[in-house]
Amino acid sequence: MSYLVIFAFVAILGSLGAALFFMLKGGDSTQAKQGRMAKALTVRIGVSVVLFVCVLVAWKLGYIHPTGLPVGK
């Protein structure tokens, strides 16, 4: 399960980097650049939602447990 979370974080950062690359890349038409940037950001949002759902499912199945904050005495 931890490998899935690590992979999802890397995928999120990769798609965010791809969006930045397409935004800053010169020489392309503005329409094509915006299309690739929008697709990269859409992938990032999709992977983020999948990661959030995986964390919720893991919590429901008992794979992870909330520990809470320590209470001061």
C-alpha positions in Angstrom: 0.0 0.0 0.0 2.8 2.4 0.8 4.3 1.8 -2.7 1.0 2.9 -4.2 1.0 6.1 -2.2 4.6 6.9 -3.1 3.8 6.2 -6.8 0.8 8.5 -6.7 2.8 11.3 -5.1 5.4 11.0 -7.8 2.8 10.9 -10.5 1.2 14.1 -9.1 4.5 15.9 -9.0 5.4 14.6 -12.5 2.1 15.8 -14.1 2.5 19.2 -12.3 6.0 19.4 -13.7 4.7 18.5 -17.2 2.1 21.3 -17.0 4.8 23.8 -16.0 7.0 22.6 -18.9 4.2 23.0 -21.4 3.3 26.4 -20.0 6.9 27.7 -20.3 7.9 25.9 -23.6 8.3 28.4 -26.4 7.8 27.9 -30.2 4.3 26.2 -30.1 1.0 27.8 -30.8 -0.8 29.1 -27.8 -3.8 26.8 -28.4 -1.7 23.6 -28.5 0.3 24.7 -25.5 -2.8 25.3 -23.5 -4.3 22.0 -24.5 -1.3 20.0 -23.3 -1.1 22.0 -20.1 -4.8 21.5 -19.4 -4.4 17.7 -20.0 -1.4 17.5 -17.6 -3.3 19.4 -14.9 -6.3 17.1 -15.5 -4.1 14.1 -14.9 -2.8 15.6 -11.7 -6.3 16.2 -10.4 -7.3 12.7 -11.3 -4.3 11.1 -9.6 -4.9 13.3 -6.5 -8.6 12.2 -6.3 -7.5 8.5 -6.7 -4.9 8.9 -3.9 -7.5 10.5 -1.6 -10.0 7.6 -2.3 -7.2 5.0 -1.7 -6.4 6.6 1.7 -10.1 6.5 2.6 -10.5 2.9 1.6 -7.3 1.9 3.5 -8.7 3.6 6.6 -12.1 1.9 6.2 -10.4 -1.5 5.7 -8.2 -1.0 8.8 -4.9 -0.8 6.9 -4.1 2.6 8.4 -5.2 4.0 11.8 -5.5 7.6 12.9 -3.3 8.4 15.9 -4.5 11.9 16.6 -2.5 14.6 18.3 -1.0 14.0 21.8 -3.0 15.8 24.5 -1.0 18.0 26.8 -1.2 17.1 30.5 
